[in-house]
Amino acid sequence: SLILFPEGHMHQGKGIDPFNRGGIFSAVLTDTPIVPICLYGTDRVIRPGSFHINPYKRVFVEFCSPIETTTLGRTEKKEIDAIVHDMIAEKRAFYEKNR
């Protein structure tokens, strides 16, 4: 198993930044399923640019539906970073709207 943070840095603000393609595309090259995971509340546990951890705040973790990379078409393989990004962005938008 491999866990990637495809933004490549600690995001500041609402939403999520564009993803770096390399790590996600390696799953396509190796026919490995991708399970997008959305984390909420990390900004309250550790602020960007800080190493101070607030142990009294919660982080919520939500798993998206797995993507079976062996069944992807050529176009989907080329756009896998955008597909994963959109899945996580949709979960995050729903969370932000309903918190």
N, C-alpha and C positions, 0 to 999 in steps of 0.2 A: 504494500500500500504506500501511496505517496500523497502527501497533502501539499497543495500549492496555494499561494496567495497571489493570483495573477495580476493584481494591480501593481505589485512590485514596490509598494511603500505604504505607510500609514495614511489613509485617506482623511482629509479634513472636510467637514461640511456634510450636507445631505447628499443622498444618492451614492453612486459608485463611479469610479473613474473607468476609462477604457482598460481592457485587459491586454496584457502582453501575451502574444500568441504561442510562443515557444513551448512552455510547459504543458499547456493544454493540448497542443498539437502532438506532443510526444505520446499521448494516450491513443490518438488516432493511428499513429505509426506503428504502435505495438498492439493494436486491437484490444485495448484495455477499456472497460466501461468507465464512464465518468459519472460521479455522483456530486452534483453541485450542492454546496452547503452555504446557507445564508446565516451570518452571525449578526445579531442585533445587540446593541448596548455596549459594545466594546469601547466606544468613545467615553463612556462613563466610568469604565474600569481603569483604563490607562489612556491618558490624553496624548494625542499626537505630539511628538517631540519631548515627551517626558518618560521617565523610567519609574515614576511613582505609581504604585498599584493601589486602587481603592478596593479593599476586600469586601466592602459592604454593598456593592452594586452587583447586579446580575447580568449575565450574558445569556441570551437566548439563542438556541441553535435550531435551525430548521433545514431538513434535508429535502431536496427537490427529487423529482423522479429521475432514476438513472438513465443515462444515455448509452445505449449499446453501440459502440463505435463500429462494429463489424457490419452493421446494416445501413450505415450512412452512405448517401450518394456522393458523387464527386463535389458538387456544389456545397453540400452540407459539411463535408470534410474541410473545404477551404474556409468556410465561415464558422467553424466550431467555436472559436473564441467569442464571436458575437452571439451565437446560440446560447452558450453557457452564461454570458453576461446578461442577456435578456431574461433568462430564467431567474437568475438571482435578483436582478433589478425589479422584476415583477413581484417577487416575494417581499423584497425590502419596501417597495412602494405600498403594498398592502399593509405591512406592519406599521409603517409611519402614519398611514391614514387612520389606522384603528387603535393607536396606542393612547 
